[in-house]
Amino acid sequence: MPLSPAVGSPSPPADAPRRGTARPTRIPGGDPVLAARFAVPPIPGTFVHRPRLVERLGDGLRTSLLLVNAPAGAGKTLLVADWLATARLRGPAVWLTVEREDNAPGVFWAYLLEAFRHHGVALPDDIGSPARADEVDHSLLARLAAHLSRREDPVVLVLDEFEHVSSPEVASGLHFLLGHAGPGLRLVLISRTEPRLPLHRYRASGSATEVRAADLAFRPRETAALLRRHGLALSAETARALTERTGGWAAGLRLSALAAQGAADPEAYLKEFEACRSTVADFLLAEVLDTQPAETQDLLLRTSVLDRIHPDLADALTGRTDGARILADLARANTFVEPVGHSWYHCHPLFAEILRVHLAARSPGLERALHRRAARWLTAAGHLTDGLVHAAAAGDWEFAATQVVDRLAIGRLFTGRDADRLDRLFADMTPDARGPAPELIRAARDLARHDVDHGLEHLRRAETLLAASDRGPGDVPTALLNAAHLRVLAGRLLGSAEMARAAAVQAARLEEDIPPGLLREHPELPVLRLTDLGSALLWKGSLDAAGTALSAAAAAADGATTACPRHESLTRLALIDLLRGRPAQAEAHLRKAGAEAELAGLAPDSRTGAGQLVLAALAVDRDDLPTARAALDRAAGSAAADHDPAVAAGIAIVRARTLLADGHARAALDLLGGLDLLGGPPGGAPAAGPPPPWVREGVAVTVAAGHLAEGDPAAALEALERSGADGPECAVAAARAHLAAGESRGALRILEAIPERDGHGPAITVRVLLTRSQAAFALGDEAAAQRLLARALAAARPERLRRPFRDAGPWLRRLLHARPELTDSHGWLPPDLLPGLPAEASGAAATDDPVEPLSDRELDVLKLAAQMLSTDEIAAELFLSVNTVKTHLKSINRKLSVTGRNRAVRRARALHLL
């Protein structure tokens, strides 16, 4: 709704209320009144109406002060003008554009009073008018405030370009008027700079509404609307990119749109837009840079090479000591420099881009020197990554590499938020960068990509250079320590536990010569070392030693740089638990690993595939084949499937077990036929020495099961013997082969040789007991067979290990037909495993039904929760919000009468919902 009276008209309506003498035509000092200063700027046809900001200003009328504060070209004035033109104000609006002459109090207040009258606000005669330009009678302000305080409808007073007012007297008078006019006045200040009003008081009392540069910045959709107003129908991606590059700065967007109108291909023009050679640059240089004093221009140009500016860093680049004052002045003046906290400042990206081009033209060659100075200041101040960026920009690779090595930061190339950034940075390191530090960086990057040959080549060069180095004894240990850590990783990748162990011992010894404070700054180094050592020992088959190293890594202090190796260590501890037949402990480690990943916000592609491998194996043991297949697919899609021999071998074994469970024995045998028992796993994983006993045993047991499924016990025994493995699972497989061949006593002798207490868990114990029960049943000792079966059922019940009973064969059904009471309290067994038994024995009545049935969506969520997916991952899989997933989980817990997702999964399995 337009203003009433009409905004921007040169004179008020003829019937506007008047009292007293005619309006003065001159101000104190004799100059005529310039009526153009009372005009509201017209809204151009290309203007974009922004409801979110108009609503913000409308809500701001509940406060006495509205401050619209932003740099030049941010769209402040037109925003307020658009608001006045469309708002339904209860009272009149008064507009005054302020000029520098208004720093004289008498001039300012004379113009303000005239603005009231111009816009139809009647003022009593006794208010008067200033007689002198340099002062105003305080009683005039008191009379004006008293008059306004009696109004029923507030006057909205807009003072545009208020940055011109620096007079304390004018600011003090406005503060007085605003404080005493009460609800009769609402003051809107449009300014590039902070006004001299006591803003802290207004904020503390809730009497101020502020619209700042960040609020005024265009969003991509608003940019798209602006481009359309200029006749440019461009893609959303172009609008987003232009918004990002300009920082949403209104003038920059409009000038870019105007320039693109004349281009043959506007979309291509904006993508390749050279801000430095455009009207945008002309605007910023003329309106901002050229208006500054020489020392301020020099600081802006020199600091344009920085992403963030600190006063001391600015001083290092200018060689002066005025950085703090100039930066504070620039921020107060909204000169495209804003504080970001802790004494740091940020320059608008488009302005900085134009300044850098201007710097290169004005002082060729200076930019590289500035980068070099910035690199040294930032690294000395503890901002290593930022310093390395500037060292790289300066081409000072020896300095950059030496800083990483001397500060023990080489682990940051493998883990932490800056890992990818540092990797990309050093990817540009030139071949002429020589010395131990650059060679160590090259070695680290190669090893991170599993390129062991090139990594070791660079590592040996570094060690040779260090041996011949003339650096002092106190300088070398950090480089040697970095080298030792890289050698531990190389040992892991080569499958050489001996190499990894020797390097780890050397690293621990070298740490004694490193300042403790420097070690504390990099907790990721020992965690990485322990994780790599534990992984190497796991591949060797030294499960106890591997568990010790991995447990120490997992117990390290949490943090951004330790999250990834701690997560990996926990999943490998779960794999060790799995190999020892301890499902509950494996699940506990997986839960901790998942919590670690979720808490640290690890991206899915940075998580190890070992966790999904363990989850798949547990699902097979529980006869949950859909979950097993889904987990296997995720494990196979992880980086570990291509580069980690333990994970690659495990995936092959568990996938073959899944095929066997599905009745595809030949497919399982064909799959494992490609597994080279002497050279490592298939699927692209590197050959890391001969497979360890646990891999040979896993392959042999699964191959033997495949041959038994095809009715060939002799082939099963041959496969077991050829493997050379002698663990308890191989013994059980051999006993089953003997039983299949009718050699029951031979099977019993093999089983009796298995130690009762050799540290294996229930998953192995259940298979041993079941096979012993089968042997006793075959020998006619049904009493012994029943006792052993009862023990097997009791051992399997807490873990819901269904698969061993499915695999047991027809003898188990015959035994349970004869003694159905053996299944009492074992309702978790699949009903189809126990044909002919009454319903209560099949598990249908072994547990109460849910309070109410689960919905299809709740079942979808529950199935993914059973696969150990995090809340975020479930949401991504089902295209739901995280909050929706949490709501479903709460509903599932209520319906199943449990607390916690793990109990819900166990309950659902007991109810055969999974």
N, C-alpha and C positions, 0 to 999 in steps of 0.2 A: 504494500500500500504506500503511495507517495507521501512524502512529508506534507504536513499541513501546518503552516503555509508552505507553498511549494519550495523545495530545497533548490538552492542555486539560482533563484530569481534575483535580479539586481536590486529589487526594491520590494518591501513588504506589501501585502494586500492593502488596498485603500482603506478598508474598514478595520485595520489593525488598531487595537486600543492604544490611545495616546493620553499622556498627562503632562502638563507643564509646557515649557517653552519648546520651540522648534529644535530639531536635532542639530547639534553642532556640525559644522562642515570642516572644521580644522581641529587638529590635536595640539597639545601643549608644544610650543616651539614654532607653531605657525604652519606646519605642513598640512596639506589637505587630507581628508579621510579617503583612503583607497578602498572603494566598495568591493573591488574584485577579491579582496582578502576574505570576504564573507561568503563567497560562492562555494557551494559543494561541487567538487569535480564531477563532470559528466561521466557516465559509465560507457566505455567503448563497446562496439558490437562484438569484439572478440573476447570480452571479459567472460570468465567462467564463474558462475555463481556456485559458491561452496557452502552447502547447508550446514556442514559440521562446524564451520567457523562462525557463521551467522548465528547459529544456535548458542554457541559459546558466548558471543557478545550479548545476546539477549538474556542469557542466564546471568551475565555479569551485572545487569542492572540492579540485582539484589545487593550489590556492593557499591560503595560511594565512589570508588576509583576503578576505572578500566584502563589498563596500560597495554598499548599495542607497540611492542618494541622489537625492532629488527633492522638489519642493514639496509642500505640503499637497494631499491629494486625488488624488495621482498613482497610488494603488493599490499602494504599497510593501508595507504590512503584509500585506494579503491575498494578494499575490503570494507572499511568503515562506511564509505559512501554507499556501497551496495546494501549494507545492513540498514542504514537510515532510510534508503529508498523502499525497502521491502518490509521493514519492521512495523508493527502496530504499537507505536509509542503512546503512552498515556498523556504526555505533555509535549511541549515544543522542543525542537532541536536547534541548537545555535552552533554555527561553524565559524572558526577563526583560524586562518593560516598565519602562523607566527613568523616574524622576521627578526633579523639581528637587532634592528632598532628597538625592539620591544624589551631589550635588557634595561632600558630606562623605565623605571617603575611607572612614572606618570604616563608615558606613551602606551605601555602595555595595558594599563587599566582603562585608559581612555578608549582604546580600541575594543577592549572587552565589553565595556558598557555600550559602545556603539553597535557591536555585534548583537548584543541582546535586543536592542531596539530594532535593528535591521531585520531580525527574524521574528519580530512581532511580540517580543516579551516586554510588556509594559513595566516601566520602572517609575517609582514616585519621584516628584521633584526634589525631595529633601536628600536624596542620595547624592546628588551633585556630580561634579566631574573634576578630575585633577587639574590644578592650575599650573603646575610646573612639570617639566619633562623628567626631572631627576628625582622626584619624590611623589608620594601619595599620602594623603591624610589617613591615618589608621581608622578614624571614625567613619570614613567613606566605606571601607571594607566591612565595618561592623554594621552599618546601615544596610548595605547590600545583602549581607548574610542574614540579617534579621528579616528582611523582606522575603528572601527566598525560602527561609524556614517556615513561613506561613503559607506557602503554596500547597495546594492539595495534589497537583500533578507536578512531578519533578521536571526541571529543565535539564536536558541532556546537552552539556557543553563539550564540544569537540575542539581541541587545540591541536592542529596539525603542524608538523615540522617543529615540534617542541624542542628538538635538539639545539635550536638557535638560542634558547634561553639558558644562560649561565649565571644570571643574576640571583644571588641568594635572597635579595629583597623580594623579587617577584615570586620566587618559589615559596618563601615564607608566607607571603600574602595569600597565595593559592591554598596553602596548607591551612591557614586560618579560615579562609572562606569555606573550604570543604568541610572542615571540622564543625563549623557553627551553622552552616546552611541546613544541616540535617538531611532528611529525606527529600528536601526541595531541590537538591542539586545532585546530578550525576556527572562526574568529570571523566572525559575520555581523552587520554594523552596519546598522540601518535608521535613516535620519536625514534631516531636512530640510536640515541644514547640514553643512558640511565638518567632520569630526571632528578633534580636535587631535592625532591620531596623525601621525607623519612620513610622509605618504603618498608623498612623492617617493622615499623609500628603498624602500618596498614596490613601487612602480612600476618603479624602476630594476632591482630584483632579480627582477622577474617574479612577486612574491609576492602580488599583489592582483588581484582581479577586480571590475570596477565595472559596475553597472547604473545608468544615469543617466536623467534625465527624457526624453531623446530616445528611449531604449530602451523606456521604459514607455509612451510615447505610443501610443494605439490607432491601428491601421491601419484603412482603410475596411472590410475584411472582418471585423475584430474588432468594429468599431462595429456592423455589421449583425447580428453574433451577439448583442451586448449588447441591441440593440433587440428582437430576437426573444425573448430571455429575459424581456423586459418585455411580451411579447405584442404587439409592433409589427412587422408584416410589411411593411416599407417598401422602396422601390426602392433599388437600388445607388447611384443618383445622389444620393438624399437622404442616405444613409449617408456618401457621399464628402463632400458639402457640409458636413454636420454635423461630420465629422472635421476638415475644413479650418478651419472657423470656431472650433472649440474647441481646435485644436492637438492633438487626440487626448487631451486632459486627461480622466482617468477620471471624476473627480467631476463635471465639467461635463457629460459625456455621460450619466452616470446621472441627474443632476438634470433634464436635458433630457428624458430618456426618461420619468421619473416625471411631469413636467408634461404631456407629450404624451399620456399614458394617459388623462387626463381630458378631452382635446379631442375634439370631434365629428369632426374630420378631422385625425388626427395628422400626416399627411404635409404638409398645408398649414400646420399649426401650426409644425412644425419649419422649414419654408422661410421663414416670416415671424417666426421666433422672436426676441423682444426680450429679449436677455440681461439688459439693464439692469433689466427689470421681472420678474425671476424669482428663484427660490430660488438660482440660480447667483450672482446679484449679492449676495444676502444672505450666502451662504457666503463669497465673496471679501472682501466689505467687513468682515464680522465676523472672519474667520479671518486676514486679511492686513492690510488697510488700517488698521482700528481698533486693531490691536495695535502699530502703529508710533508713534514719537514725532511730535510736531507738525511738525517741520521735514522729516521723512521723508515724511509724508503730503503736505505741500505740494509736495515735489519730484515725487512720484509723480503727483499730479494735474496739475501743470504740464507735465511731460514726456510725459503721455499723448497729446499731439498729435503726437508724433514717431514715426517708424518705427524710428529708431535713436537712441540717446542717447549723447552724449559728455559727460564731466564738465564741460568748459568750456561746452558748449552748455546743459547743465543750469544752470550758474551764471548764464548770460545770461538764462535764463527765470525763475530764482528771485530774482536780484539778490543772491545770497549767494556764498560761496566754499567751500561744503562738499560740492559735487557729487561729487568723487572719493571722499571718505570714505563718503558715504551709499550711492553705487552699489556700491562694493566690499563694504560691509556687507550690502546687499540680495542681492548675488550669492552671498556666502558663506552667507547664511541661506536660500538657495533661495526667495526671496520673489517668484517669478515674474519675476525679472529675471536675465538671464544674460549673461555676457561673450561677445562675438562676435569679438574680436580687435582689436588696435591701439587699445586704450582705449575701444572702442565697446561699448555694451550694447544688449540687445533686451528689450522687455517682452512678456510673453505676450499674444497678440492679443486674447483674450477679456477678460483683465484690463484691458488698455488701453481696450477698448471701454466697459467698465463705468466705468472711471475718467473717461473723457471725459464720459459722461452725468452722473456725479457732479459733475464740474467745472462743467458748464453749470448744474446746479441750485444749486451752492454759490456760483459767481461768474459770473453772467450777463454776457456780453460780453467776458469775459477771453480766451476761446479765440481770437478773431480777433487780439487784440493779441499773443498768444503766437505765433501763426503768423507775424505780421509780424516779430517779433524773431528767430524761427528762420530766416526767409528771409534776413535780413541777415547773421546769423552764418554760415550755411551757404555763401552765395555768397562772402562774404569769405574763408572757409576753403577755397575751391576746389571745393565740392560744388554745382556750378551746378544740375544737374537737380533734386536734392533741394530746393535753395533755391527754385527756381521752383514746385515743388509747393506749398510753404508760402505763397509769395506769392499763388498762385492761390486757395488756401484763405482767405487774408485779403482777397481781392478787390482786391489791390494790383497791377492789371494794368500800370500805367505802369512800376512798378518791375521787374516780371517782364520786360516787353518790352525795357526799357532795359538790363537785365543781359545779355540775349541779344545785343543789338546792340553794346553797349560791349565785350563780351568776345569779339566776332567769332565767336559760336557759331551764327549763322543757318544755316550749313551743316548743323548737327545736325538741322535739320528735314527734311533730304533723305537723310541717310545716317547709319549708325551704329546701335548697339543702342537708343538712346533716341529715334530718329526718330518712331516711332509714338506713343510715350508723350508726347512734346512736342507732336505734332500734336493728340492728343486733349485735352491740357491747354489749348492756346490756342484750341481750338474753342469753349471756354466764355467767351472774352474778351468782355466786354460792349461794346456800341457806344459807351458814354461814355468809353472809354479813348482818349485823344487824344494826338497828338504824333507825331514822326517814327518813333520806335521801334515803337509799335503798328501804324502804317501799313505799316512794313516787314515786320512779322510777318504781317499780313494778306496782303500781296503775296506773300510766300514761300509761304503755305499755298495761295493760289489758283494760283500757278504750278506748285506741286507736283501740283496736280490738273489741269494743262493748261488752266486757265481763264485764257487770256492777256488777255482784255479786262478782267476785274475785277482781275487781277494788275497790269497796267500802270496802271490807274486808281489803285490804292493806291500804287503805286511813284511815280507823278507827284505825288501828294499829299505823300508823304514828302519827295521832292526839293524841292518848293515850301516845305515847312515848314523844311527844313534851310537853304535859301537865306535865309530870314528869321529864322533862329535867332540868339539872342543868346548862345549858348554860346561858350566860348572856342575859339580856333583849334585847340588840342590835343584838344578833345572831339569835333569834327566828323568827322575822317578815318575813324574806325571806322564811323560811320553811312554816310558816303559810299562807303566800301569795300564794305559790305554791299549798298548800292544798286547799285553797279557789277556785283557778282556776279549779282544778280538780273536785271539788264538783259542780261547775257550769256545767261542762261537764256531770257529773253523773246525774244531774237534767235534763239536755236535753235528755239523753238516757232513763231515766225513765219516761219521759213525765211529769215531775213535775216542772211546772213553778215556784211554790212557793219555792222549794228547790234551783233552779237556781237563782232566784231573791235574796233570802237571802244570798247565797254565793257570788253573785256579789256585794252586798252592803258591805259585810265583806271585800272582796278584795279591794274595793275602799277605805275603811277605813284604811286597813293595808298599802296601798301604801303611806299614809301620813308619815309613819315612815321609808320609804325606801329612801336612797340617790337618788336625782333626776338623777344623772349621770348614776346610775345603771339601773334605769327605762328606760332611753333613749337608753341604749344599747340593750334593748329587746322590740321593738315596737310591736312584735307579741303577747305579753301577753294580753294587753287590746283589741286588735283586735279579738283574739280568744275568750276572755271572752264575748265580745259584740255579736259575731256571735253565740256562744252557747246560750247566754241568749235570743237573738232574735229568734233563732230557737225553743227554748222551749216555748216562748210566742206565736209564730206562731202556734205550735201544740195545745196550749190551746185555740186559737181562739182570742187572744188579739191582733188584727191586728195593732191597732194604736201604742201600746207599742212595739210590735215586729218591726214595721217599724222604730220607733225612734232608737232602739238599732242597727238594721241592717244598717241604714243610717249612724250612727256614725262610725260603723266598716268600711263601704265602703269609708268613707271620710278620713280614716287614711292615713298617709304617705305611698307611695308605697315603695316597696323593696322586696328582695328575700324572706324574712320570712313572709311578710304580704300578698303576692300575692294570695296565696291559700285561706285564710279566706276572703279576700276582694272579690275575685271572687265568693265564695260561698254566701256571703252577698248580692251581686248584683243579683244573680239568685233568691234568696229568696225574695228580693224586687220585682223582676219581678213576682213571684208567688203571692205576696200580691196584686200587680196591677191587675193580672188576676182575683183574687177572687173579686176584687172590680169592675170588668168590665171595665178596662181601658187598652185596647190593645196597644195603642200608647206608654203609659208610660212603659208597660211591655217590649215592643220591645226596647225602649231606654235603659232600664236597661240590657237587654240581649246583646245589642251592646257593652255597657260598660264592661260587664262581659267577652265577647269574646275578646275585645281589651286588657283587663287586662291579660287574659290567654295567648294571643299571644305574648304580650310584655314581659311577665315574662317567656315565654317558658314552660308553664305548660304542662306536658304530658297529653294525653287524659284520662288516668286512674286516674289522680289526679283532674279531673274536676268533678263538681257535676252533678248529673242527673236532678236536678231541672230545669236547663235551657232547656234541651231537652223536659221535661214535659210541660213547658210553651209553647214552640214552637209548640208542638203537639196540645195543646188546641187551640192556635191561628189559626193553620191551619184548624182545624175542623170548627171553627167559620167562616172561609173564604171559606169553602167547598173545601179545597185542601187536599183531603184524602190521596193521595200518600205521600205527605210531612208529614202528620200527622202520618201515619204508620211508616215511616222511623225514625222519631224523637222518637216515642214510643219505637221502637226497640233499639235505642241507649240509651234511658233512662232506659229501662229494663236491659240493659247490664252493667249499671254503678253499682258501689258499693252501691250507695244510695238506689237502688231498694231492696237490701237485708237488709239494716241497718237503713234506714231513713223512719219512718212511714208516714211522710207527702208526700214524693215522692212515696212510695209504694201505698198509698191510691189514690194519684192523678193519677198514671199510670192506676190503675184499673178503675177509673171513666172515664178517657179520652178514654181508649180502648173500654169501653162499649159504649160511645158516638159514636165512630168510627164504631162500629158494627151496631148501630142503623142507622147511616147515610148510611151504605151499605145495609140496609133493613133486617138485621139479629136481629130482636127484641128478639127472644127467646134466642139466644146466649148471647146477652147483659144481659138479666135477669139472666141467669145461671151464668154468670161471677160475677155479683154483688151479687148473692145469697150466694157466699162464703165469702162475706165481713162481718166480725163480728162487728156490730155497737156498741157492748159493750166492745169489747176487743182489737180492733185495726185491721189493714189491713192484708190481706193474703200475700203470696209470701215470707215468711221467715223474714219479718221485725218484730222487737221485739214489743211486746205489750207495748205500752207507755201510759197506762191509757185510759179512754174512748175517742173515737174520738171527735174532736172539732166540733162546730156547722157547720163549712164550709164543713167538710167531710160528716157529716150526711145530710146536705142540698144537696151536690153534688150527693150523692148516691140516696137520695129520689127522686130528680128531674129526674135523669136518669132512675130510676126504674119506676117512674110514666109515663115517655115518652114511655118506653117499653110496659107497659100495655095499654096505649092509642093506640100504634101502633097495638096491638093485639085486639083492640076494646073492652077493659074492663075498662071503666072509674071508676067503683066502686073499682076495685083493685088498680087503680092509687091513688084514694083518701085515701084508707086504708094505702097504703105505706107512703104517705105524713104524715098522722096523726100519724102513728106508729113511725116515725123518731123523732118527737118532735121538728124538725127544724121550724123556723118561719121567715126566711129571705125573701127578695123580690122574689127570684127565685122560692122558694116554693109556694109563693102566686100566681105567674104567672102559675106554674104547676097546682095548685089547680083550678084556674080559667079555664084553658084549659080543665081540667077534667069535670068541671061543664058544660062547653059549649058542650063537647062531649056527655054529658048526657042530653042535651037539657035544661039546667037550666041557661039561659042567664042572667037573672037578678041576680041570686046568684053569677055568675061569675063577673058581673059588681060591685057588692058590695065588693067583695074581692079585686078587682083591685083598687077601689076608696079608699080603706083603706091603700094602699101603699103610703108613704110620697113622695111628688114630689121631695124634695131635702134632701135626706138622705146620700149623699156622694157617691152613686153608679155611675158607669161610663156608657159610651154609650152602651156597650155590654148588660147591664141589662136594660137600658132605652129602647133600641130597642125592646126587648122582651115584656116589659110592654106596650109600645105603640101599638105593633102589636096585642097583646091579647085584649087590649081595643078596637082597631079597629074591631077585629073579633066580640067582644060582641056587639058593636054598629051596625055592619052589620047584626048580627043575630036578633037584635031588630028592624030592619027596618030603622034605622037612617043612611042612606047611606052617607049623607053629613058629619056627624060626623066621620063615618068610613073613608071617604076619607081624611079628615083633619088629623086624627090620623095616617093614613098610610103615608101621605106625610111627617109628622114629623119623623116617623120611618125611612123612606128612607133617609131623610136628616141627621139623626143621624148616620145611618149605612154607608153612603157613604164614609166619610174620612177613615174609617177602613176597607171598603170592606167586611162587615159582611153579607155574602150571606146565611149562614146556617139558621138563624132564618126565612128567607123568604121561603126557601125550606121546613122547618118544619111546616109552617103556615097552610097548608092544602088547599083543593079545593076552599074555600071561597075567598082566595086571587086571584086566577085565574079569578073567576067570576067577582070580583070587578075590576080587571085590564082590563078585556074584555070590561067592560062598560066604563071605564075611562082610555084609554091607555096613555093619556097625562101625567098621574101621573109618568110615567117612563122617561119622558124627563130629560136629563142630568144624567140618571142613567144607562148608558151603561155597568157599571161594573156588573150588574145583569146577571146571566147565561141565555143565550137565551132560553134554554129548560124550564125555569121557566115561560116564558111568551109566551105560544103557541098562534099562530094566529096573533101576533102583527107584524107590518111592520118591515123591517130590521133595520131602524134607531132606533126603540124603543128597539130592541133586543140587541143593543150595537155593531152591526157590523160596524156601521159608526160613533160610538160615539167618536172615537179617530183615529188619522191618523195611517196608517200602518207603520211598520219599514222602515227605509231608504232602507234596503235590508234584505232579509230573514236571520234568524239566522241559522247557521249550526247545525248539530246534536250534535256535540261536544260542541258548545256554549250553546245549550239548556241543555245539561248534566250539564255544569258548573253552569248555571243559576238556575237550580232546586236545586242544592246543596247550592248555595248562599242563596236561599230562605229559606233553613233550618238552616240558621245562622251558617253554618260551616265556619271556618277560611280558609284563603288561603292555609295554610299548610294541613289542613284536606281535602279540596277539592282535592288537589294534590295527597294525599294518597289514597283517594277513587277511583280516576280515573286513578291512576298509571301514573301521569304526573309530570313534574318538576314544581316547584313553579313559575318559570319565565313563563312557558307556560300558567299556569292558569292566571297569571297577564295579559298576552297578550290577552287571550280570554276575560277577563273582560273588558279590554279597547275596544276591538272590539264590545262587547255587548253594552257598553255605547254609542259608536259611532252610531251603527245601530238603537238604541232606542232613540237617541237624548237626552240623560240624562247624568248627572254626578253623580257617586257614585253608589255602588251596591244596596243600599236600594231603591233608586229611580228607578233603573233598574228593581228590583223585582216588585215594584208597577206598573210600566209601563207595564211589561210583563203580570201581572194579568189583567190589564185593556184591554190588547189585547188578552186575553184568551190563551196566550202562556203557562201559568202555570195553 
